[in-house]
Amino acid sequence: MHYEDNIDAAVLALETARQLIADEIRAYPTPVSGCDAQYNHLLSKRAQITKALTMLQNDVFVPTPRTLVEGSGVESR
């Protein structure tokens, strides 16, 4: 098993969790008061899952001695 397989599994699990939370939010009884702790908790978890998915799916800039800032060209010698 390669690390990519684990990342793919994590993405799939997070997408499933996001769908389950979306279904729960959709089925939540209305009207929702602004201080409804359970509803706010669902919104918070949805935001956490979305952020985790974004982090797993986006490339991350890793500075090296030749490229200290993102977007800088490669130094040639």
N, C-alpha and C positions, 0 to 999 in steps of 0.2 A: 504494500500500500504506500502510495506517495502522499506527501503533504497536501498536494492539490486535491486529492480525494477527500481529505478531512475538511479543507476549506469549502469544497462543494457541498459536503454534508452539512456543514454549519450554515451555509447560505440557504440550503433547502429547509432546514429546521427553523431558521429565522423567518423565512417567507411563510412557512406554515403557521408559525406563531402570530405573525402579523395578520394573516387572514382570519385566524381564530379571534383575535382581538377586534378586528374590524367587524366581524359578525356579532360579537358581543356588544360593541358600541351601537351598531345598527339596531339591535333588538332591545336596547336599553329603554326602559319606560320614560316617556316624556310627560310633562316638561322636566328638564333637568335643572336643578338649582345650582348656582355657581359654587356652592360650598359642599356639593355632593362628593364626599371623599372617595367612594368607590369608583365613580365615573372619572374623577380627576386622576385616580390611580391608573385606570385603563389608558387614559390619554398619555400619561407619563410613560407607561410601559411601551405604548405604540411609538413614542418618540425615541425611546432607548433602542428599540429594535430597528427602527429606520436608520438611526445613527450607526449602529453596529453593521448593518448591511452596507451602508455607504463606505464605511471603513474597510470592509472586506473586499469590496468590488472596485475601489479606486486604487490607482497606483500611488505609491508614496515616494516622495523625493527623499533620497538618502544622500546627504552631503558627503563628498569625498575631497581629498586634498586638491583635486583639479577642478571641481565644481562646488564651490562653497555656498553659492546661492542658486536657487531654482531659476532656470532659464539662461544661465550663463553658458557660453560655448565651451567646448573642450579645448584646453590649451594644447597647442602643438609645439613641439621642440625639435 
